[in-house]
Amino acid sequence: MFISWSLPPGSGKTSAIPELTILAFRSKDHLDRWLSRRGVAEGYVMPMQTCWELAQRWYAGRIDHDWQRPGQARIQQLFDKLGLKGAFWNLGGKT
């Protein structure tokens, strides 16, 4: 299973069609067919396991009363630790 992200995190953009932001697909072929039928460009594709690891770390502690949103540097470290690198995942705008 694969997850497709159409917009980079931190881009400040939202999709005109919200369901295009993050979608799950059975296979890369399934994703390719879906994109082709809709004329949508491929964003970033990751295995479901990576998305699960990101979600676990991203939402850890959010229920705690004293939770605070991590700063940009800490979020970037999280992306880097998970191997989410390149322009798509770079919050600082540098590649």
N, CA, C and O of each residue as an XYZ file, in Angstrom:
380
protein
N       0.847     -1.170      0.000
C       0.000      0.000      0.000
C       0.896      1.237      0.000
O       1.956      1.249      0.625
N       0.459      2.266     -0.702
C       1.225      3.497     -0.825
C       0.364      4.703     -0.470
O      -0.857      4.689     -0.631
N       1.029      5.743      0.016
C       0.379      7.003      0.329
C       0.940      8.044     -0.623
O       2.153      8.126     -0.813
N       0.064      8.837     -1.222
C       0.473      9.897     -2.140
C       0.145     11.247     -1.518
O      -0.993     11.496     -1.121
N       1.147     12.114     -1.437
C       0.994     13.481     -0.930
C       1.056     14.403     -2.127
O       2.051     14.394     -2.853
N       0.034     15.194     -2.357
C       0.045     16.073     -3.523
C       0.663     17.440     -3.224
O       1.130     18.117     -4.140
N       0.673     17.851     -1.966
C       1.241     19.149     -1.595
C       2.302     18.965     -0.523
O       2.101     18.185      0.408
N       3.425     19.665     -0.630
C       4.470     19.544      0.391
C       4.018     20.121      1.728
O       3.278     21.104      1.762
N       4.464     19.512      2.834
C       4.164     20.096      4.137
C       4.852     21.455      4.234
O       5.953     21.635      3.715
N       4.222     22.381      4.878
C       4.823     23.695      5.045
C       4.740     24.577      3.815
O       5.324     25.661      3.794
N       4.018     24.129      2.781
C       3.927     24.926      1.556
C       2.995     26.116      1.733
O       3.029     27.072      0.959
N       2.161     26.038      2.768
C       1.199     27.112      2.981
C       0.036     27.034      2.012
O      -0.830     27.908      1.998
N       0.017     25.990      1.204
C      -1.048     25.830      0.213
C      -2.021     24.765      0.687
O      -1.668     23.865      1.448
N      -3.234     24.890      0.227
C      -4.212     23.839      0.432
C      -4.752     23.468     -0.931
O      -4.789     24.287     -1.849
N      -5.160     22.252     -1.044
C      -5.700     21.781     -2.310
C      -7.098     22.348     -2.521
O      -7.893     22.418     -1.584
N      -7.391     22.748     -3.741
C      -8.745     23.201     -4.068
C      -9.724     22.046     -3.902
O     -10.911     22.249     -3.649
N      -9.206     20.835     -4.048
C      -9.999     19.627     -3.829
C      -9.341     18.907     -2.655
O      -8.357     18.194     -2.853
N      -9.864     19.077     -1.430
C      -9.183     18.562     -0.234
C      -8.765     17.102     -0.307
O      -7.721     16.730      0.230
N      -9.566     16.268     -0.966
C      -9.231     14.845     -1.006
C      -7.989     14.552     -1.841
O      -7.527     13.411     -1.858
N      -7.435     15.543     -2.532
C      -6.224     15.324     -3.315
C      -4.959     15.489     -2.487
O      -3.875     15.176     -2.979
N      -5.049     15.955     -1.279
C      -3.855     16.231     -0.497
C      -3.117     14.956     -0.113
O      -1.930     14.836     -0.416
N      -3.767     14.005      0.539
C      -3.145     12.747      0.948
C      -4.120     11.615      0.635
O      -5.249     11.599      1.125
N      -3.668     10.671     -0.186
C      -4.516      9.548     -0.577
C      -3.766      8.228     -0.461
O      -2.542      8.196     -0.590
N      -4.490      7.140     -0.218
C      -3.899      5.804     -0.132
C      -4.239      5.012     -1.396
O      -5.334      5.136     -1.945
N      -3.282      4.197     -1.848
C      -3.456      3.365     -3.041
C      -2.946      1.952     -2.781
O      -2.025      1.741     -1.991
N      -3.564      0.990     -3.461
C      -3.173     -0.415     -3.316
C      -1.760     -0.674     -3.817
O      -1.030     -1.484     -3.246
N      -1.381      0.009     -4.874
C      -0.081     -0.236     -5.500
C       0.348      1.018     -6.255
O      -0.439      1.948     -6.431
N       1.592      1.035     -6.695
C       2.088      2.150     -7.498
C       1.329      2.201     -8.821
O       1.048      3.289     -9.323
N       0.995      1.056     -9.391
C       0.233      1.007    -10.641
C      -1.159      1.631    -10.453
O      -1.634      2.377    -11.308
N      -1.796      1.316     -9.331
C      -3.104      1.894     -9.016
C      -2.993      3.417     -8.943
O      -3.840      4.125     -9.488
N      -1.960      3.923     -8.277
C      -1.729      5.363     -8.188
C      -1.527      5.966     -9.576
O      -2.126      6.991     -9.903
N      -0.690      5.337    -10.385
C      -0.409      5.854    -11.728
C      -1.680      5.956    -12.566
O      -1.888      6.948    -13.264
N      -2.532      4.929    -12.497
C      -3.804      4.962    -13.236
C      -4.700      6.086    -12.739
O      -5.314      6.794    -13.536
N      -4.774      6.250    -11.429
C      -5.612      7.301    -10.839
C      -5.140      8.674    -11.282
O      -5.954      9.510    -11.673
N      -3.837      8.920    -11.227
C      -3.282     10.209    -11.637
C      -3.554     10.478    -13.116
O      -3.931     11.586    -13.498
N      -3.358      9.455    -13.935
C      -3.541      9.588    -15.378
C      -4.991      9.938    -15.723
O      -5.242     10.804    -16.562
N      -5.923      9.273    -15.085
C      -7.346      9.525    -15.364
C      -7.782     10.934    -14.989
O      -8.692     11.494    -15.600
N      -7.136     11.494    -13.993
C      -7.548     12.807    -13.501
C      -6.644     13.942    -13.955
O      -6.941     15.112    -13.715
N      -5.541     13.598    -14.611
C      -4.607     14.617    -15.065
C      -3.922     15.338    -13.916
O      -3.608     16.524    -14.011
N      -3.693     14.609    -12.831
C      -3.072     15.176    -11.635
C      -1.601     14.771    -11.612
O      -1.267     13.624    -11.905
N      -0.720     15.712    -11.263
C       0.706     15.416    -11.167
C       1.003     14.634     -9.895
O       0.372     14.840     -8.858
N       1.965     13.745     -9.993
C       2.381     12.969     -8.825
C       3.162     13.864     -7.882
O       4.033     14.622     -8.310
N       2.854     13.775     -6.621
C       3.583     14.528     -5.605
C       4.675     13.659     -5.021
O       5.640     13.330     -5.710
N       4.539     13.285     -3.771
C       5.498     12.421     -3.092
C       4.769     11.141     -2.726
O       3.668     11.181     -2.177
N       5.383     10.008     -3.031
C       4.762      8.713     -2.753
C       5.620      7.977     -1.730
O       6.837      7.874     -1.878
N       4.964      7.468     -0.690
C       5.685      6.740      0.351
C       4.932      5.457      0.693
O       3.717      5.374      0.511
N       5.662      4.457      1.192
C       4.996      3.244      1.656
C       4.122      3.559      2.875
O       4.408      4.489      3.629
N       3.080      2.792      3.056
C       2.173      2.971      4.191
C       2.935      2.927      5.515
O       2.611      3.681      6.433
N       3.929      2.068      5.628
C       4.705      1.943      6.871
C       5.369      3.269      7.239
O       5.372      3.651      8.410
N       5.926      3.968      6.267
C       6.572      5.254      6.539
C       5.536      6.274      7.006
O       5.797      7.049      7.925
N       4.379      6.276      6.383
C       3.314      7.190      6.786
C       2.869      6.886      8.218
O       2.609      7.801      8.998
N       2.783      5.609      8.555
C       2.400      5.206      9.907
C       3.437      5.682     10.918
O       3.079      6.192     11.980
N       4.720      5.519     10.595
C       5.778      5.989     11.498
C       5.722      7.511     11.662
O       5.892      8.022     12.769
N       5.486      8.226     10.579
C       5.354      9.682     10.640
C       4.171     10.067     11.528
O       4.301     10.944     12.382
N       3.035      9.428     11.337
C       1.840      9.744     12.123
C       2.068      9.482     13.611
O       1.672     10.289     14.452
N       2.701      8.363     13.934
C       2.960      8.048     15.338
C       3.816      9.124     15.996
O       3.534      9.551     17.115
N       4.848      9.555     15.306
C       5.738     10.573     15.880
C       5.100     11.960     15.841
O       5.271     12.754     16.766
N       4.366     12.247     14.768
C       3.739     13.565     14.614
C       2.696     13.818     15.696
O       2.618     14.917     16.245
N       1.896     12.801     16.001
C       0.800     12.977     16.953
C       1.152     12.575     18.380
O       0.307     12.696     19.267
N       2.358     12.105     18.629
C       2.764     11.721     19.985
C       2.642     12.917     20.923
O       3.161     13.996     20.639
N       1.968     12.721     22.011
C       1.860     13.755     23.037
C       0.818     14.825     22.786
O       0.626     15.696     23.635
N       0.142     14.791     21.653
C      -0.829     15.857     21.339
C      -1.988     15.909     22.338
O      -2.635     16.944     22.495
N      -2.235     14.812     22.992
C      -3.335     14.786     23.957
C      -2.919     15.399     25.304
O      -3.777     15.739     26.119
N      -1.620     15.538     25.537
C      -1.119     16.085     26.793
C      -1.500     17.556     26.948
O      -1.465     18.327     25.990
N      -1.855     17.917     28.147
C      -2.286     19.285     28.433
C      -1.212     20.317     28.086
O      -1.533     21.401     27.600
N       0.044     19.995     28.328
C       1.125     20.959     28.111
C       1.805     20.818     26.744
O       2.881     21.376     26.529
N       1.188     20.081     25.829
C       1.776     19.900     24.494
C       1.894     21.246     23.791
O       1.006     22.093     23.884
N       3.004     21.424     23.088
C       3.204     22.613     22.267
C       3.661     22.180     20.887
O       4.410     21.215     20.744
N       3.210     22.892     19.886
C       3.620     22.580     18.514
C       5.139     22.692     18.405
O       5.718     23.692     18.830
N       5.786     21.677     17.839
C       7.238     21.767     17.679
C       7.604     22.827     16.645
O       6.836     23.112     15.725
N       8.765     23.389     16.811
C       9.242     24.393     15.872
C       9.663     23.762     14.548
O       9.732     22.541     14.411
N       9.936     24.616     13.599
C      10.295     24.162     12.251
C      11.527     23.264     12.262
O      11.559     22.260     11.551
N      12.531     23.603     13.049
C      13.760     22.798     13.094
C      13.468     21.388     13.608
O      14.007     20.410     13.090
N      12.624     21.288     14.616
C      12.294     19.967     15.176
C      11.471     19.137     14.185
O      11.672     17.929     14.059
N      10.559     19.788     13.495
C       9.769     19.082     12.482
C      10.685     18.602     11.362
O      10.541     17.477     10.883
N      11.622     19.444     10.944
C      12.558     19.056      9.892
C      13.401     17.862     10.338
O      13.676     16.969      9.536
N      13.813     17.834     11.607
C      14.565     16.697     12.140
C      13.745     15.415     12.048
O      14.270     14.358     11.701
N      12.465     15.514     12.359
C      11.577     14.356     12.268
C      11.535     13.837     10.831
O      11.681     12.637     10.598
N      11.336     14.732      9.880
C      11.311     14.329      8.472
C      12.624     13.661      8.087
O      12.624     12.616      7.436
N      13.744     14.263      8.488
C      15.062     13.722      8.152
C      15.257     12.328      8.743
O      15.768     11.436      8.067
N      14.853     12.134     10.003
C      14.995     10.828     10.663
C      14.226      9.734      9.928
O      14.638      8.575      9.911
N      13.120     10.112      9.330
C      12.300      9.139      8.606
C      12.731      8.993      7.149
O      12.115      8.250      6.385
N      13.799      9.708      6.766
C      14.286      9.626      5.394
C      13.467     10.447      4.419
O      13.554     10.240      3.209
N      12.669     11.377      4.929
C      11.836     12.241      4.086
C      12.656     13.475      3.736
O      12.608     14.488      4.434
N      13.401     13.375      2.655
C      14.344     14.428      2.278
C      14.035     14.954      0.891
O      13.167     14.432      0.190
N      14.743     15.977      0.510
C      14.537     16.581     -0.798
C      13.655     17.803     -0.693
O      13.158     18.138      0.383
N      13.465     18.458     -1.807
C      12.720     19.718     -1.842
C      11.302     19.574     -1.294
O      10.802     20.494     -0.647
N      10.647     18.444     -1.539
C       9.262     18.254     -1.097
C       9.148     18.362      0.426
O       8.178     18.921      0.937
N      10.132     17.829      1.148
C      10.074     17.777      2.614
C      10.918     18.850      3.287
O      10.985     18.890      4.515
N      11.553     19.710      2.527
C      12.421     20.734      3.096
C      11.593     21.957      3.488
O      11.082     22.672      2.627
N      11.467     22.187      4.778
C      10.659     23.304      5.282
C      11.373     24.649      5.145
O      10.740     25.704      5.187
N      12.684     24.601      4.983
C      13.445     25.834      4.873
C      13.521     26.381      3.465
O      14.054     27.470      3.252
N      13.003     25.650      2.508
C      12.985     26.099      1.136
C      14.284     25.874      0.391
O      14.397     26.237     -0.780
N      15.279     25.274      1.057
C      16.552     24.986      0.394
C      16.605     23.500      0.076
O      16.044     22.684      0.807
N      17.278     23.148     -1.014
C      17.399     21.729     -1.372
C      18.755     21.210     -1.015
O      19.045     20.035     -1.240
